[in-house]
């Protein structure tokens, strides 16, 4: 039994196959935020809003910046306004 087999419970061939597979086929558990234009450190503003289309996300971002509020707070305010107006 080789050292790899002792540590992993897999043969050298299995380890080599999996290493090759994951080297060639990258795994992304969710959307690639860098490709979507999200800067590092700002993902917390984006994760909950990832289902919005680009226009809605831009509007929300602009409103949040203008009012010095979080994007979630802007959403809450918009929903409460709709509830009050009954629309």
C-alpha positions as CSV (number, residue, x, y, z in Angstrom):
1,X,0.0,0.0,0.0
2,X,1.4,3.4,-1.0
3,X,1.4,6.5,1.1
4,X,-1.4,8.0,-1.0
5,X,-3.5,4.9,-0.5
6,X,-2.9,5.1,3.3
7,X,-3.9,8.8,3.5
8,X,-6.8,8.8,1.1
9,X,-8.1,5.3,0.8
10,X,-7.8,5.6,-3.0
11,X,-5.3,4.1,-5.4
12,X,-2.7,6.1,-7.1
13,X,-4.7,5.8,-10.4
14,X,-7.9,7.1,-8.7
15,X,-6.0,10.1,-7.2
16,X,-4.4,10.8,-10.5
17,X,-7.7,10.7,-12.3
18,X,-9.4,13.0,-9.8
19,X,-6.5,15.4,-9.8
20,X,-6.6,15.6,-13.6
21,X,-10.4,15.9,-13.7
22,X,-10.6,18.8,-11.2
23,X,-7.6,20.5,-12.8
24,X,-9.4,20.5,-16.2
25,X,-13.0,21.0,-15.0
26,X,-13.1,23.8,-12.5
27,X,-15.9,23.7,-9.9
28,X,-17.8,26.9,-9.1
29,X,-20.5,26.4,-6.4
30,X,-22.3,29.5,-7.4
31,X,-22.1,32.5,-9.8
32,X,-18.6,33.8,-10.4
33,X,-19.0,37.2,-8.8
34,X,-15.8,38.6,-10.3
35,X,-17.1,37.8,-13.8
36,X,-20.3,39.6,-12.8
37,X,-18.4,42.8,-11.9
38,X,-18.5,42.4,-8.1
39,X,-15.4,43.8,-6.5
40,X,-13.7,41.8,-3.7
41,X,-15.1,42.9,-0.3
42,X,-18.4,44.0,-1.8
43,X,-20.1,40.6,-2.2
44,X,-22.2,41.1,0.9
45,X,-24.1,43.8,-1.1
46,X,-24.7,41.4,-4.0
47,X,-25.4,37.9,-2.7
48,X,-29.0,38.5,-1.7
49,X,-29.6,40.5,-4.8
50,X,-28.1,38.1,-7.4
51,X,-31.5,37.2,-8.8
52,X,-32.3,40.8,-9.9
53,X,-31.8,41.8,-13.5
54,X,-29.1,44.3,-14.2
55,X,-31.4,47.4,-14.5
56,X,-33.1,46.7,-11.2
57,X,-29.7,46.1,-9.5
58,X,-28.3,49.4,-10.8
59,X,-31.4,51.3,-9.7
60,X,-31.2,49.8,-6.3
61,X,-27.5,50.5,-6.0
62,X,-28.0,54.1,-7.1
63,X,-30.9,54.6,-4.6
64,X,-28.8,53.1,-1.8
65,X,-25.9,55.4,-2.5
66,X,-28.1,58.5,-2.9
67,X,-29.9,57.9,0.4
68,X,-26.8,56.5,2.2
69,X,-28.7,53.3,3.1
70,X,-28.1,49.7,2.5
71,X,-29.7,48.1,-0.5
72,X,-31.7,45.9,1.8
73,X,-33.0,49.0,3.6
74,X,-34.0,50.5,0.2
75,X,-35.9,47.3,-0.7
76,X,-37.7,47.4,2.7
77,X,-38.7,51.0,2.2
78,X,-40.0,50.3,-1.3
79,X,-42.1,47.4,-0.1
80,X,-43.5,49.3,2.9
81,X,-44.4,52.2,0.6
82,X,-46.3,49.7,-1.6
83,X,-48.1,48.3,1.5
84,X,-49.1,51.7,2.7
85,X,-50.5,52.7,-0.7
86,X,-52.2,49.3,-1.1
87,X,-50.8,48.8,-4.6
